[in-house]
Amino acid sequence: MLTTTIPHPDEPVAVIDKAFYEQLGQRIAILRKARGLTQVQLAERLGVAQQTLAHYEAGRLRLLAGALPVLAEELDTSIDALLGTTSTKARSKRGPAPKIQQQLERLAQLPKAKQRFVSQMLDSVLAQEGH
């Protein structure tokens, strides 16, 4: 199985762990939407239920490390980008992160309401272009 649940709320969970999984989930959602995929479509590609993917995106389920390469490939990104880290080795080969990647990383830090607003704007612009 590719997931584990975050421990029961009565058990202590490090705040950094909770924040990490919430931010990872936000990045997954942003990248999924940027690729024009629904939760159902991405879940099918990953071999998980749509509800499981929803829990990943909300940060309620821990995504095991073994699932990261498949997820990164499906979202056409790097594992570093999914994790919100930068690899100096990778950067030195490719140069600085593209502007859109930097914007996606900043967008992942915004409150959910602002993320939805930006997503709706992107959907509107892309619909006008016929994509």
DORO-944526 format. One record per atom (N, C-alpha, C): x negated, y negated, z negated; chain; atom name; residue number from 0. Coordinates in steps of 0.2 Angstrom, whole numbers, plus 5000, padded with zeros to 4 digits. Example, Ala and Ser with C-alpha at 12.3 -4.5 7.8 and 13.67 -1.06 7.14 Angstrom:
<sites>
x | y | z | cadena | atomo | num
4934 | 5028 | 4961 | A | N | 0
4938 | 5022 | 4961 | A | CA | 0
4934 | 5016 | 4961 | A | C | 0
4936 | 5011 | 4965 | A | N | 1
4932 | 5005 | 4964 | A | CA | 1
4936 | 5000 | 4961 | A | C | 1
</sites>
This chain:
<sites>
x | y | z | cadena | atomo | num
4996 | 5006 | 5000 | A | N | 0
5000 | 5000 | 5000 | A | CA | 0
4996 | 4994 | 5000 | A | C | 0
4998 | 4989 | 5003 | A | N | 1
4994 | 4983 | 5004 | A | CA | 1
4995 | 4977 | 4999 | A | C | 1
4999 | 4978 | 4994 | A | N | 2
5001 | 4973 | 4989 | A | CA | 2
5000 | 4975 | 4982 | A | C | 2
5000 | 4971 | 4978 | A | N | 3
5001 | 4972 | 4971 | A | CA | 3
5005 | 4966 | 4968 | A | C | 3
5009 | 4967 | 4963 | A | N | 4
5012 | 4962 | 4961 | A | CA | 4
5008 | 4958 | 4956 | A | C | 4
5010 | 4952 | 4955 | A | N | 5
5006 | 4948 | 4950 | A | CA | 5
5009 | 4950 | 4943 | A | C | 5
5005 | 4951 | 4938 | A | N | 6
5007 | 4954 | 4932 | A | CA | 6
5014 | 4951 | 4929 | A | C | 6
5017 | 4955 | 4925 | A | N | 7
5024 | 4952 | 4922 | A | CA | 7
5022 | 4946 | 4919 | A | C | 7
5028 | 4941 | 4919 | A | N | 8
5027 | 4934 | 4916 | A | CA | 8
5024 | 4934 | 4909 | A | C | 8
5026 | 4939 | 4905 | A | N | 9
5024 | 4939 | 4898 | A | CA | 9
5016 | 4941 | 4897 | A | C | 9
5013 | 4943 | 4903 | A | N | 10
5006 | 4945 | 4902 | A | CA | 10
5002 | 4939 | 4905 | A | C | 10
4997 | 4937 | 4901 | A | N | 11
4993 | 4931 | 4903 | A | CA | 11
4990 | 4932 | 4910 | A | C | 11
4991 | 4927 | 4914 | A | N | 12
4988 | 4927 | 4921 | A | CA | 12
4984 | 4920 | 4921 | A | C | 12
4978 | 4921 | 4924 | A | N | 13
4974 | 4915 | 4924 | A | CA | 13
4977 | 4910 | 4929 | A | C | 13
4977 | 4904 | 4927 | A | N | 14
4980 | 4898 | 4931 | A | CA | 14
4977 | 4898 | 4938 | A | C | 14
4970 | 4899 | 4938 | A | N | 15
4967 | 4899 | 4944 | A | CA | 15
4969 | 4904 | 4949 | A | C | 15
4971 | 4910 | 4946 | A | N | 16
4973 | 4916 | 4951 | A | CA | 16
4980 | 4914 | 4953 | A | C | 16
4984 | 4911 | 4949 | A | N | 17
4991 | 4909 | 4952 | A | CA | 17
4990 | 4904 | 4957 | A | C | 17
4986 | 4899 | 4956 | A | N | 18
4985 | 4893 | 4961 | A | CA | 18
4982 | 4896 | 4967 | A | C | 18
4978 | 4901 | 4967 | A | N | 19
4975 | 4903 | 4972 | A | CA | 19
4980 | 4907 | 4977 | A | C | 19
4984 | 4911 | 4974 | A | N | 20
4989 | 4915 | 4978 | A | CA | 20
4994 | 4910 | 4981 | A | C | 20
4996 | 4905 | 4977 | A | N | 21
5001 | 4900 | 4980 | A | CA | 21
4998 | 4897 | 4986 | A | C | 21
4992 | 4894 | 4985 | A | N | 22
4988 | 4891 | 4991 | A | CA | 22
4987 | 4895 | 4997 | A | C | 22
4985 | 4902 | 4995 | A | N | 23
4985 | 4907 | 5001 | A | CA | 23
4991 | 4907 | 5004 | A | C | 23
4997 | 4908 | 5001 | A | N | 24
5003 | 4909 | 5003 | A | CA | 24
5005 | 4903 | 5008 | A | C | 24
5004 | 4897 | 5005 | A | N | 25
5005 | 4891 | 5009 | A | CA | 25
5001 | 4891 | 5016 | A | C | 25
4995 | 4893 | 5015 | A | N | 26
4991 | 4893 | 5022 | A | CA | 26
4994 | 4898 | 5026 | A | C | 26
4996 | 4904 | 5024 | A | N | 27
4999 | 4909 | 5028 | A | CA | 27
5005 | 4906 | 5032 | A | C | 27
5009 | 4903 | 5028 | A | N | 28
5016 | 4900 | 5031 | A | CA | 28
5014 | 4895 | 5036 | A | C | 28
5010 | 4890 | 5034 | A | N | 29
5008 | 4885 | 5039 | A | CA | 29
5005 | 4888 | 5046 | A | C | 29
5000 | 4893 | 5045 | A | N | 30
4997 | 4896 | 5051 | A | CA | 30
5003 | 4900 | 5055 | A | C | 30
5007 | 4903 | 5051 | A | N | 31
5012 | 4907 | 5055 | A | CA | 31
5017 | 4903 | 5059 | A | C | 31
5019 | 4897 | 5056 | A | N | 32
5023 | 4892 | 5059 | A | CA | 32
5019 | 4889 | 5065 | A | C | 32
5013 | 4888 | 5064 | A | N | 33
5009 | 4885 | 5069 | A | CA | 33
5009 | 4889 | 5075 | A | C | 33
5009 | 4896 | 5074 | A | N | 34
5008 | 4901 | 5080 | A | CA | 34
5015 | 4902 | 5082 | A | C | 34
5021 | 4899 | 5080 | A | N | 35
5027 | 4900 | 5082 | A | CA | 35
5030 | 4907 | 5080 | A | C | 35
5028 | 4909 | 5075 | A | N | 36
5031 | 4916 | 5072 | A | CA | 36
5036 | 4915 | 5067 | A | C | 36
5041 | 4919 | 5067 | A | N | 37
5045 | 4920 | 5061 | A | CA | 37
5042 | 4924 | 5056 | A | C | 37
5045 | 4924 | 5050 | A | N | 38
5043 | 4929 | 5045 | A | CA | 38
5044 | 4936 | 5047 | A | C | 38
5050 | 4937 | 5050 | A | N | 39
5051 | 4944 | 5053 | A | CA | 39
5046 | 4946 | 5058 | A | C | 39
5044 | 4942 | 5062 | A | N | 40
5039 | 4944 | 5067 | A | CA | 40
5033 | 4946 | 5064 | A | C | 40
5030 | 4941 | 5060 | A | N | 41
5024 | 4943 | 5057 | A | CA | 41
5024 | 4949 | 5052 | A | C | 41
5029 | 4949 | 5049 | A | N | 42
5030 | 4955 | 5044 | A | CA | 42
5030 | 4962 | 5048 | A | C | 42
5033 | 4962 | 5054 | A | N | 43
5033 | 4968 | 5058 | A | CA | 43
5026 | 4969 | 5061 | A | C | 43
5022 | 4964 | 5063 | A | N | 44
5015 | 4965 | 5065 | A | CA | 44
5011 | 4968 | 5060 | A | C | 44
5012 | 4966 | 5053 | A | N | 45
5008 | 4968 | 5048 | A | CA | 45
5010 | 4974 | 5045 | A | C | 45
5016 | 4977 | 5047 | A | N | 46
5019 | 4983 | 5044 | A | CA | 46
5022 | 4983 | 5037 | A | C | 46
5024 | 4977 | 5036 | A | N | 47
5028 | 4976 | 5029 | A | CA | 47
5035 | 4973 | 5030 | A | C | 47
5039 | 4973 | 5025 | A | N | 48
5045 | 4970 | 5025 | A | CA | 48
5045 | 4963 | 5025 | A | C | 48
5050 | 4959 | 5028 | A | N | 49
5050 | 4952 | 5028 | A | CA | 49
5050 | 4949 | 5021 | A | C | 49
5054 | 4953 | 5017 | A | N | 50
5054 | 4950 | 5010 | A | CA | 50
5047 | 4950 | 5007 | A | C | 50
5043 | 4955 | 5009 | A | N | 51
5036 | 4956 | 5006 | A | CA | 51
5032 | 4950 | 5009 | A | C | 51
5033 | 4948 | 5015 | A | N | 52
5029 | 4942 | 5018 | A | CA | 52
5031 | 4936 | 5014 | A | C | 52
5038 | 4935 | 5013 | A | N | 53
5041 | 4930 | 5009 | A | CA | 53
5037 | 4929 | 5002 | A | C | 53
5036 | 4935 | 4999 | A | N | 54
5033 | 4934 | 4993 | A | CA | 54
5026 | 4932 | 4993 | A | C | 54
5022 | 4935 | 4999 | A | N | 55
5015 | 4932 | 5000 | A | CA | 55
5015 | 4925 | 5000 | A | C | 55
5020 | 4922 | 5005 | A | N | 56
5020 | 4915 | 5006 | A | CA | 56
5022 | 4911 | 5000 | A | C | 56
5025 | 4914 | 4995 | A | N | 57
5027 | 4910 | 4989 | A | CA | 57
5022 | 4911 | 4984 | A | C | 57
5017 | 4916 | 4985 | A | N | 58
5012 | 4917 | 4980 | A | CA | 58
5014 | 4921 | 4974 | A | C | 58
5020 | 4925 | 4975 | A | N | 59
5022 | 4930 | 4970 | A | CA | 59
5019 | 4937 | 4971 | A | C | 59
5016 | 4938 | 4977 | A | N | 60
5013 | 4945 | 4978 | A | CA | 60
5006 | 4943 | 4979 | A | C | 60
5001 | 4948 | 4977 | A | N | 61
4994 | 4947 | 4978 | A | CA | 61
4993 | 4951 | 4985 | A | C | 61
4990 | 4948 | 4989 | A | N | 62
4988 | 4951 | 4996 | A | CA | 62
4981 | 4954 | 4994 | A | C | 62
4981 | 4961 | 4996 | A | N | 63
4974 | 4964 | 4995 | A | CA | 63
4969 | 4962 | 5000 | A | C | 63
4963 | 4963 | 4998 | A | N | 64
4958 | 4961 | 5002 | A | CA | 64
4958 | 4964 | 5009 | A | C | 64
4959 | 4971 | 5009 | A | N | 65
4960 | 4975 | 5015 | A | CA | 65
4964 | 4972 | 5020 | A | C | 65
4969 | 4968 | 5018 | A | N | 66
4974 | 4966 | 5023 | A | CA | 66
4972 | 4959 | 5026 | A | C | 66
4967 | 4956 | 5023 | A | N | 67
4965 | 4950 | 5026 | A | CA | 67
4963 | 4950 | 5033 | A | C | 67
4959 | 4955 | 5036 | A | N | 68
4957 | 4955 | 5043 | A | CA | 68
4962 | 4955 | 5047 | A | C | 68
4967 | 4960 | 5046 | A | N | 69
4973 | 4960 | 5050 | A | CA | 69
4977 | 4954 | 5050 | A | C | 69
4978 | 4951 | 5045 | A | N | 70
4982 | 4945 | 5044 | A | CA | 70
4978 | 4939 | 5048 | A | C | 70
4972 | 4939 | 5047 | A | N | 71
4968 | 4933 | 5050 | A | CA | 71
4969 | 4934 | 5058 | A | C | 71
4968 | 4940 | 5060 | A | N | 72
4969 | 4942 | 5067 | A | CA | 72
4976 | 4940 | 5070 | A | C | 72
4981 | 4942 | 5066 | A | N | 73
4988 | 4940 | 5069 | A | CA | 73
4989 | 4933 | 5069 | A | C | 73
4986 | 4929 | 5064 | A | N | 74
4987 | 4922 | 5064 | A | CA | 74
4981 | 4918 | 5068 | A | C | 74
4977 | 4922 | 5071 | A | N | 75
4972 | 4919 | 5076 | A | CA | 75
4968 | 4914 | 5072 | A | C | 75
4965 | 4916 | 5066 | A | N | 76
4961 | 4912 | 5062 | A | CA | 76
4956 | 4916 | 5059 | A | C | 76
4952 | 4913 | 5054 | A | N | 77
4946 | 4917 | 5051 | A | CA | 77
4949 | 4919 | 5044 | A | C | 77
4945 | 4923 | 5041 | A | N | 78
4947 | 4925 | 5034 | A | CA | 78
4945 | 4919 | 5030 | A | C | 78
4939 | 4916 | 5031 | A | N | 79
4938 | 4910 | 5027 | A | CA | 79
4943 | 4905 | 5027 | A | C | 79
4946 | 4903 | 5033 | A | N | 80
4952 | 4898 | 5034 | A | CA | 80
4958 | 4901 | 5030 | A | C | 80
4959 | 4907 | 5030 | A | N | 81
4965 | 4910 | 5026 | A | CA | 81
4963 | 4909 | 5018 | A | C | 81
4957 | 4910 | 5016 | A | N | 82
4956 | 4909 | 5009 | A | CA | 82
4954 | 4902 | 5007 | A | C | 82
4954 | 4897 | 5012 | A | N | 83
4953 | 4890 | 5010 | A | CA | 83
4946 | 4889 | 5009 | A | C | 83
4941 | 4893 | 5011 | A | N | 84
4934 | 4892 | 5010 | A | CA | 84
4931 | 4891 | 5017 | A | C | 84
4925 | 4888 | 5016 | A | N | 85
4921 | 4887 | 5022 | A | CA | 85
4914 | 4891 | 5022 | A | C | 85
4913 | 4894 | 5027 | A | N | 86
4906 | 4897 | 5027 | A | CA | 86
4901 | 4893 | 5031 | A | C | 86
4896 | 4891 | 5027 | A | N | 87
4891 | 4887 | 5030 | A | CA | 87
4887 | 4891 | 5036 | A | C | 87
4887 | 4897 | 5036 | A | N | 88
4884 | 4901 | 5042 | A | CA | 88
4889 | 4900 | 5048 | A | C | 88
4895 | 4901 | 5047 | A | N | 89
4900 | 4901 | 5052 | A | CA | 89
4900 | 4893 | 5055 | A | C | 89
4900 | 4889 | 5050 | A | N | 90
4900 | 4882 | 5052 | A | CA | 90
4894 | 4880 | 5057 | A | C | 90
4888 | 4882 | 5055 | A | N | 91
4882 | 4880 | 5058 | A | CA | 91
4882 | 4883 | 5065 | A | C | 91
4886 | 4888 | 5067 | A | N | 92
4886 | 4891 | 5073 | A | CA | 92
4891 | 4887 | 5078 | A | C | 92
4897 | 4885 | 5074 | A | N | 93
4902 | 4882 | 5078 | A | CA | 93
4903 | 4874 | 5077 | A | C | 93
4899 | 4872 | 5073 | A | N | 94
4900 | 4864 | 5071 | A | CA | 94
4905 | 4863 | 5066 | A | C | 94
4907 | 4857 | 5065 | A | N | 95
4912 | 4856 | 5060 | A | CA | 95
4919 | 4859 | 5062 | A | C | 95
4923 | 4860 | 5057 | A | N | 96
4930 | 4862 | 5058 | A | CA | 96
4934 | 4858 | 5063 | A | C | 96
4938 | 4861 | 5068 | A | N | 97
4942 | 4857 | 5072 | A | CA | 97
4946 | 4852 | 5068 | A | C | 97
4948 | 4847 | 5071 | A | N | 98
4953 | 4842 | 5068 | A | CA | 98
4959 | 4845 | 5065 | A | C | 98
4962 | 4850 | 5070 | A | N | 99
4968 | 4853 | 5068 | A | CA | 99
4968 | 4857 | 5062 | A | C | 99
4962 | 4861 | 5061 | A | N | 100
4961 | 4865 | 5056 | A | CA | 100
4960 | 4861 | 5049 | A | C | 100
4957 | 4855 | 5050 | A | N | 101
4956 | 4851 | 5044 | A | CA | 101
4963 | 4849 | 5042 | A | C | 101
4967 | 4847 | 5047 | A | N | 102
4974 | 4844 | 5045 | A | CA | 102
4978 | 4850 | 5042 | A | C | 102
4978 | 4856 | 5045 | A | N | 103
4981 | 4862 | 5042 | A | CA | 103
4979 | 4863 | 5034 | A | C | 103
4973 | 4862 | 5033 | A | N | 104
4970 | 4863 | 5026 | A | CA | 104
4973 | 4858 | 5022 | A | C | 104
4973 | 4852 | 5024 | A | N | 105
4976 | 4846 | 5020 | A | CA | 105
4984 | 4847 | 5019 | A | C | 105
4987 | 4849 | 5025 | A | N | 106
4994 | 4850 | 5024 | A | CA | 106
4996 | 4855 | 5019 | A | C | 106
4992 | 4861 | 5018 | A | N | 107
4993 | 4866 | 5013 | A | CA | 107
4993 | 4863 | 5006 | A | C | 107
4990 | 4857 | 5005 | A | N | 108
4990 | 4854 | 4999 | A | CA | 108
4996 | 4850 | 4997 | A | C | 108
5000 | 4848 | 5002 | A | N | 109
5005 | 4844 | 5001 | A | CA | 109
5011 | 4848 | 4997 | A | C | 109
5016 | 4844 | 4994 | A | N | 110
5022 | 4847 | 4991 | A | CA | 110
5026 | 4850 | 4997 | A | C | 110
5029 | 4856 | 4995 | A | N | 111
5033 | 4859 | 5000 | A | CA | 111
5038 | 4855 | 5004 | A | C | 111
5041 | 4850 | 5001 | A | N | 112
5046 | 4846 | 5004 | A | CA | 112
5042 | 4842 | 5010 | A | C | 112
5036 | 4840 | 5009 | A | N | 113
5032 | 4836 | 5014 | A | CA | 113
5030 | 4841 | 5019 | A | C | 113
5028 | 4847 | 5017 | A | N | 114
5026 | 4852 | 5022 | A | CA | 114
5032 | 4854 | 5027 | A | C | 114
5038 | 4855 | 5024 | A | N | 115
5044 | 4856 | 5028 | A | CA | 115
5045 | 4850 | 5033 | A | C | 115
5044 | 4844 | 5031 | A | N | 116
5045 | 4838 | 5035 | A | CA | 116
5041 | 4838 | 5041 | A | C | 116
5034 | 4840 | 5040 | A | N | 117
5029 | 4840 | 5045 | A | CA | 117
5031 | 4846 | 5050 | A | C | 117
5033 | 4851 | 5047 | A | N | 118
5035 | 4857 | 5051 | A | CA | 118
5040 | 4855 | 5056 | A | C | 118
5045 | 4852 | 5053 | A | N | 119
5051 | 4850 | 5057 | A | CA | 119
5049 | 4845 | 5063 | A | C | 119
5044 | 4841 | 5061 | A | N | 120
5042 | 4836 | 5066 | A | CA | 120
5038 | 4840 | 5072 | A | C | 120
5034 | 4844 | 5070 | A | N | 121
5030 | 4848 | 5075 | A | CA | 121
5035 | 4852 | 5079 | A | C | 121
5040 | 4856 | 5076 | A | N | 122
5045 | 4859 | 5080 | A | CA | 122
5049 | 4855 | 5085 | A | C | 122
5050 | 4849 | 5083 | A | N | 123
5054 | 4844 | 5087 | A | CA | 123
5049 | 4842 | 5093 | A | C | 123
5043 | 4841 | 5092 | A | N | 124
5038 | 4839 | 5097 | A | CA | 124
5037 | 4845 | 5102 | A | C | 124
5036 | 4851 | 5099 | A | N | 125
5035 | 4856 | 5103 | A | CA | 125
5041 | 4858 | 5107 | A | C | 125
5047 | 4857 | 5105 | A | N | 126
5053 | 4859 | 5108 | A | CA | 126
5054 | 4854 | 5114 | A | C | 126
5052 | 4848 | 5113 | A | N | 127
5052 | 4843 | 5119 | A | CA | 127
5047 | 4845 | 5124 | A | C | 127
5042 | 4848 | 5123 | A | N | 128
5037 | 4850 | 5128 | A | CA | 128
5039 | 4857 | 5131 | A | C | 128
5044 | 4860 | 5128 | A | N | 129
5046 | 4867 | 5131 | A | CA | 129
5042 | 4873 | 5128 | A | C | 129
5039 | 4872 | 5123 | A | N | 130
5035 | 4878 | 5120 | A | CA | 130
5039 | 4881 | 5115 | A | C | 130
</sites>
